[in-house]
Amino acid sequence: MSKENTALAERAKRARRIVKNPNLYKVCMGCDSIVASKVNICPNCHAYRFECNEDAVVNQARALSSREQNSVVAEDLL
């Protein structure tokens, strides 16, 4: 399996977990990342506004699982 296919498979796995329990997550309004509901500041872009609607979380999880990651995350900055 190629690196790209492995990454997409991992994203799909995370999306399934989020779709099963959308109440545990929220969508950052700064960078569209999905973060844990307990987070107060996005670890990726440091925004503090979030969409908590479960339908929005599910829709975002499905959208993110179907494409490659194109945002910068904390690990990229190390």
Secondary structure by P-SEA (a helix, b strand, c coil): ccaaaaaaaaaaaaaaaaaaccccbbbbcccccccccccccccccccccccccaaaaaaaaaaaaacccccccccccc
